[in-house]
Amino acid sequence: MTIDPTKLLVRLLELSRNLSAVADIDVFMMSILSAAVELTGSESTAILEYDETKLDFYYKYVPWFQSESIKGARVPLNDSSAGWVFLQVKPLVIQDVTNDPKYYSKNDELPDFKTSSLLAVPLVLHEKAFGVFEVFNKAAGEAYSAEDVRVMESLASLAAIAMQNDLLARTVQTSRTESRELDRLKSEFIAITSHELRTPLGLILGHATFLRELISEEFHEQVDVIIRGASRLKEIIENLSSVDNYQTGGSTLRSRKVSMARIIEDVSASFRDVAGNKGVAIKIEIDPSQDLWLDVDGNKIAIVLSNLVKNAITFTDNGGNVTIRAERQPDFIKVSIQDNGLGIPARDLAHVFDRFYQVESHLTRRHGGMGLGLSVAKAMIEMHGGRIWAESMEGMGSTFIFLLPVNVNQAAPEPAMPFAD
């Protein structure tokens, strides 16, 4: 039987279009099987997939009327036509199975089917076989031709792509499900841990502060160590809770009219002693004629600025500068925190806002922290409909910039250049 080239092309084009249009993989694969039977003039067909665990094949797709009779049947890798095609990654034609040792005769023990001839081609992806596509019993006892082989190879290519797409889709869905479960467990852990730690931590801070007032000055340094350590733990807990509350929708905004200039002045004042002890100068550059009032949750924006200023001081050496700038733009206020410190390597720049991300190795880093401050800043800016990004050059310092809409319902635009080398 000679295949009409026009009919073949039309059928292949139809299947190619359906490859992306049909949502149900089973429906598409049934159309592939139907095309294989029709275009090669065969009695039946099957797609076998290799099982790497059991080292044999199982029937992945068969015509619907054979699905029950063939359910659970297996084909060995050795001493079978499927195994030969799989291992050789080449087509195989057997015109008379009774005279060919490569044919697995136990297939004929399946009810309602007896094989006389077969054509098998490998299912290949990235030059590696993962299954076999077979047709059986050419009509009227005819022999399978080279043209039939080409038809089956074309259909096998479509089948392989469809099966791989389905595998990828299921893998993605599984990953999403696992990710959601991990997020749920993470949120639950953070909530429980934060709740359980707050009470004893509050007691430690309270009693340590009380004891400091009672004991002689010679022991103040030891008590101060306790207070600083407890305060650091309190900060870590609050940062964990802030990020988690934002991601789970548990955080709310209490917006009101506030002055960005006042927030900058207050935050800068709170860090002057820390910066001074390290030999770092804090500078403020704001045009006093500009209106920097906006509707935000002032406490949260103060936390954002504090985290960014603290980060800048941490990574700036003695004699360096941290400069805070603010300016009014149409509908937005732009704030930048610039330092002339260590800078951020290009490979790390895109990840600095990730939770727990550390630019320095945990084995070599000289600076403390859990990598939460920038994550908190990003979360709180985005709660306001704002945008935050970093620009840096290693060895020359970094600039962290955020835009905040003047009005609560105004969304800030994406930065034109989110990262600079």
QUIKAUR-V600178 format. One record per backbone hydrogen bond with DSSP energy under -0.5 kcal/mol. NH is the residue of the N-H (numbers start at 0). CO is the residue of the C=O. Records with the same first field share a line. If there is no record, write none. Layout:
NH = CO + CO
//
This chain:
7 = 3
8 = 4
9 = 5
10 = 6
11 = 7
12 = 8
13 = 9
14 = 10
15 = 11
16 = 12
17 = 13
18 = 14
19 = 15 + 16
20 = 16
21 = 17
22 = 20
24 = 22
27 = 23
28 = 24
29 = 25
30 = 26
31 = 27
32 = 28
33 = 29
34 = 30
35 = 31
36 = 32
37 = 33
38 = 34
39 = 35
40 = 36
41 = 36
42 = 135 + 136
43 = 135
45 = 133
46 = 60
47 = 45 + 131
48 = 57
49 = 129
50 = 55
51 = 49
54 = 50
55 = 50
56 = 74
57 = 48
58 = 72
59 = 46 + 57
60 = 46
62 = 44
65 = 62
66 = 62 + 63
69 = 65
70 = 66 + 67
72 = 69
74 = 56
76 = 54
83 = 79
84 = 80
85 = 81
86 = 82
87 = 83
88 = 84
89 = 84
91 = 119
93 = 117
94 = 92
96 = 115
98 = 95
99 = 96
102 = 99
104 = 102
106 = 103
107 = 104
108 = 105
109 = 106
112 = 109
117 = 93
118 = 134
119 = 91
120 = 132
122 = 130
123 = 121
124 = 127
127 = 124
129 = 122
130 = 122
131 = 47
132 = 120
133 = 45 + 131
134 = 118
135 = 43
136 = 116
138 = 40
140 = 137
141 = 138
148 = 144
149 = 145
150 = 146
151 = 147
152 = 148
153 = 149
154 = 150
155 = 151
156 = 152
157 = 153
158 = 154
159 = 155
160 = 156
161 = 157
162 = 158
163 = 159
164 = 160
165 = 161
166 = 162
167 = 163
168 = 164
169 = 165
170 = 166
171 = 167
172 = 168
173 = 169
174 = 170
175 = 171
176 = 172
177 = 173
178 = 174
179 = 175
180 = 176
181 = 177
182 = 178
183 = 179
184 = 180
185 = 181
186 = 182
187 = 183
188 = 184
189 = 185
190 = 186
191 = 187
192 = 188
193 = 189
194 = 190
195 = 191
196 = 192
197 = 193
198 = 194
199 = 195
200 = 196
201 = 197
202 = 198
203 = 199
204 = 200
205 = 201
206 = 202
207 = 203
208 = 204
209 = 205
210 = 206
211 = 207
212 = 208 + 209
213 = 209 + 210
214 = 210
218 = 215
219 = 216
222 = 218
223 = 219
224 = 220
225 = 221
226 = 222
227 = 223
228 = 224
229 = 225
230 = 226
231 = 227
232 = 228
233 = 229
234 = 230
235 = 231
236 = 232
237 = 233
238 = 234
239 = 235
240 = 236
241 = 237
242 = 238
243 = 239
244 = 240
245 = 241
246 = 242
247 = 243
248 = 244 + 245
249 = 244
250 = 244
254 = 252
255 = 295
257 = 293
259 = 257 + 291
262 = 258
263 = 259
264 = 260
265 = 261
266 = 262
267 = 263
268 = 264
269 = 265
270 = 266 + 267
271 = 267 + 268
274 = 270
275 = 271
276 = 272
277 = 273
278 = 274 + 275
279 = 274
280 = 319
282 = 280 + 321
284 = 323
285 = 283
286 = 325
287 = 285
289 = 286
291 = 289
293 = 257
294 = 405
295 = 255 + 293
297 = 295
300 = 296
301 = 297
302 = 298
303 = 299
304 = 300
305 = 301
306 = 302
307 = 303
308 = 304
309 = 305
310 = 306
311 = 307
312 = 308
313 = 309
314 = 310
315 = 312
318 = 278
319 = 316
321 = 280
322 = 337
323 = 282
324 = 322 + 335
325 = 284
326 = 333
328 = 331
331 = 328
332 = 403
333 = 326
334 = 401
335 = 324
336 = 399
337 = 322 + 335
338 = 397
339 = 320
341 = 314
347 = 344
348 = 344
349 = 345
350 = 347
351 = 347 + 348
353 = 350
355 = 370
356 = 353 + 370
363 = 360
364 = 360
375 = 371
376 = 372
377 = 373
378 = 374
379 = 375
380 = 376
381 = 377
382 = 378
383 = 379 + 380
384 = 381
385 = 380
386 = 402
388 = 400
389 = 417
390 = 398
391 = 419
392 = 396
394 = 341
395 = 392
396 = 392
398 = 390
399 = 336
400 = 388
401 = 334
402 = 386
403 = 332
405 = 330
409 = 406
410 = 408
411 = 384
417 = 414
//
